[in-house]
Amino acid sequence: MIDDRVSLSSTADYGHLSLSQGYVKRQALYACNTCTPKGSEAAGICLACSYKCHEGHDLFELYTKRNFRCDCGNGKFSELQCKLHPDKDEVNSLNKYSQNFFGVYCTCGRPYPDPEDQDEMIQCVVCEDWLHGRHLGCVVPDCVELQEMICESCMKTHSFLWTYASHLAGKASCYLTVLTWHKHTVIHMLCTSCVDDAIEPSCKRSREEVEPRCRLKELQVIGQKRVQSGAVFWPSPWRSKLCSCRMCQVLCLCLVCLTGLSFLLDESDTVLAYENKGKNSEQRRQEDDPLMSALDNLNHVQQLEIIHGYNDMKTELKDFLQRFAAEGKVVTSDDIRQFFEQQSRKRRRVDAGEFYCT
């Protein structure tokens, strides 16, 4: 996903904010530079806590992260208690943190937004860091919004992904330019116990009886090669084409040698799926809106009258508030109450027939 990061308050599913639900599959996160500045322990807070507990603070918007539990008010915050869920564990040991939690991104360690750099940033779906397009070591495809990107560092850490990239990544993928600053080679290994368990299942049946053919091995036999350098862009629905046999699941789950990639087998893990879920939730909320339900029960003329009345009131309220802004005055609750009392009197005069069309 590219860095067109608008506020997530309109698309976030509030039912999935990590107040008491443990580690949330995917949610919008923020880091508070006021409470946990650089030099302290990294911490992340959910959208609800960014409003309720950190209003007016200097916040870093992290977009979304997977499998994260809100840190607000836990042991990382020495002088703050969460107002929404005060009883927090001292630490959320399964949370993963990065330089993003201190407001810097990419291999160049720059902030976002960056007044000195307008280059778009793209999020890696594995490490979830954001990288400038020019630092990917590849040509960024035109339809980047419809693809997922895995950075070169993550590709080298999980080198079995290069086999998939040779067959699943499109022609516009990022092997056209060679990245030069990563010179090391990372070799991943599976822990012996996991391999033994995968090869010799506890049920003692033969491997052929307990699992289907391994797609990854079949692709390795085909032997199609590509330059193993630069980030890789994966067109949808590439995740559905990954092998999910027992051995490959071990490859994705092994916590000794890998960081755990089981989420790649879950198509609902994508940011696009998260955003679509938020949009569907917003649409359902609009459908459940009492005003919209009431409009459905009115005839066309009555619907137009209500809509025109609403638009007129919205315009008058905007003009009313702009006068305060122009004069540098603070709007009080009495001012708002007075505005609506004037609207009510105006409506009563209209209903009483004091004004007529001429």
Buried (B, 14 or more C-beta within 10 A) or exposed (E): BBBEBEEBEEBBBBEBBBBEBEBBBBBBBBBBBEBBEEEEEBBBBBBBBBEBBBEEBEBBBBBBBBBBBBBBBBEBBEEBEBEBBEEBEEBBEEBBBBBBBBBBBBBEEBBBEBEEBEEBBBBBBBBBBBBBBBBBBBBBBEEBEEBBBBBBBBBBBBEBBBBBBBBBBEEBBBBEBEBEEBEEEEEBEBBEEBBEEBEEBEEEEEBEEEBEEBBBBEBEEEEEEBBBBBBBBBBEEBBEEBBBBBBBBBBBBBEEBBEEBBBBBEBEBBBBEBBEBBEEBBEEEEEEEEEEEEEEEEEEEEBEEBEEEEEEBEEBBEEBBEEEEEEEEEEEEEEEEEBEEEBEEBEEEEEEEEEEEE
